[in-house]
Each structure stands twice: as C-alpha cells, then as structure tokens.
Amino acid sequence: MINHLIFPVLRIFARRRIKKITGIENIPKSGPALLVSNHVDYLDGWLLTLLVVFRIKRKIYFVSQSKNYFWTGGMTIPLEKHGKQEALTKALESLKNNKIVVFFPEGQRNDQKELLKGKTGAARLALWSKCPVIPIGIMAPSASHFSKSLRWLFSKPHEVIISIGTPVALENYYNKPVDYQLLTDCTREIMKAVGRLANKSYHF
C-alpha cells in the first residue's frame, strides 16, 4: 500500500533529480537480464526502478543487503550474511523465469574515485544463467545519511547521470570449471565495464 501512495509522488521528483540517462535501449524488453551497477547513494536502487519500471514496463528484483527496500517498488532478494547461497539461488530462478535482476557487486555505497573490489555473486549468476549482463554506471553525489538523500531528492535537481552499456562479452568464460580464478577474471570484466560508465577505475 505504501508504495502505491508514495512511489508516484516521489517519481515526479526523481525525474527532476536525474540529469541524463543514456543507453536505455540496451535493457532488453523481454527475457532475462542481469543489471550490474556501481553503488553511490541510498536511492540508487529506487532510481534504477524508476528507469526500468516506467521506461520499459518491467519489474526488477534486487539482490540486496536490505530486507526492506520499499522505496524501489521492486522485489528484494535478501543477501543475508548466512544466506548468500540461497539468495543467489533465488536470483538464478528469477533469471530462468525471464526476470530482470539487479546486483550491486561493490556491496556497499562508495563515493571514492575507484570502484571497490567486486563480489563474485554477479559473475556466478552470469556464468550460471548465460543471460545478458548489462553494466550500469551511476554518477551522483553521495549522501552521508538516508535523510540527506531524500532532502536532495526534493531540493537538488539534475545531479544524477545514469549510463547503461551494451552487454558485457563473457562468452569466453562459459562452459569452464567455475573456480576462484575464473570468478575473479569474470568479475574483473564486469567491473571494468561498470567503471568505464561510472568514470571510475578498477584495480583488482
């Protein structure tokens, strides 16, 4: 109920918050897709929901540390400390059912000039599902508190740039034994693609 009341109102301000979006055509209108993005601000997930749900009319599922991602308007697959495998299994099921899954491989918000070391979950999902992996770069100020993010939403328009890339070429990693080195290499490919869009370097 709260989403139906609040989400349409916040959407108006979110459209003002976003300065520029490029590459929306790279998100498929049907079939599975894994969207992999850097994480800058508390409202990243919600802005991506706005982008996907209202632009291409598809629901998205977030692999998230938070159980209560209510402001996204999407579905959350909790990535709990002792349930990571279960979360990845649910995410894989969603992809097999032709859903869109969103993954923030840095695992936390990061306002530095370099990307944090990527978690291997996105690479695992990519290798298991062989679905398109769409890199996304978000460039925006990073608020120190959620309340500050909300204030910026209403008071600071045209600050967020979202760039969506073409699918990352991972075919060379398919049909190989999934070991530590393969996951590291595959994660590096994904993170470098995200970094190019977010104007951030990746050194892992």
C-alpha positions, 0 to 999 in steps of 0.5 A, a space after each residue: 500500500 505504501 508504495 502505491 501512495 508514495 512511489 508516484 509522488 516521489 517519481 515526479 521528483 526523481 525525474 527532476 533529480 536525474 540529469 541524463 540517462 543514456 543507453 536505455 535501449 540496451 535493457 532488453 524488453 523481454 527475457 532475462 537480464 542481469 543489471 550490474 551497477 556501481 553503488 553511490 547513494 541510498 536511492 540508487 536502487 529506487 532510481 534504477 526502478 524508476 528507469 526500468 519500471 516506467 521506461 520499459 514496463 518491467 519489474 526488477 528484483 534486487 539482490 540486496 543487503 536490505 530486507 526492506 527496500 520499499 522505496 524501489 517498488 521492486 522485489 528484494 532478494 535478501 543477501 543475508 550474511 548466512 544466506 548468500 547461497 540461497 539468495 543467489 539461488 533465488 536470483 538464478 530462478 528469477 533469471 530462468 523465469 525471464 526476470 530482470 535482476 539487479 546486483 550491486 557487486 561493490 556491496 556497499 555505497 562508495 563515493 571514492 574515485 575507484 570502484 571497490 573490489 567486486 563480489 563474485 555473486 554477479 559473475 556466478 549468476 552470469 556464468 550460471 544463467 548465460 543471460 545478458 549482463 548489462 553494466 550500469 554506471 551511476 554518477 551522483 553525489 553521495 549522501 552521508 545519511 538516508 535523510 540527506 538523500 531524500 532532502 536532495 531528492 526534493 531540493 537538488 535537481 539534475 545531479 544524477 547521470 545514469 549510463 547503461 552499456 551494451 552487454 558485457 562479452 563473457 562468452 569466453 568464460 562459459 562452459 569452464 570449471 567455475 573456480 576462484 580464478 575464473 570468478 575473479 577474471 569474470 568479475 574483473 570484466 564486469 567491473 571494468 565495464 561498470 567503471 568505464 560508465 561510472 568514470 571510475 577505475 578498477 584495480 583488482 
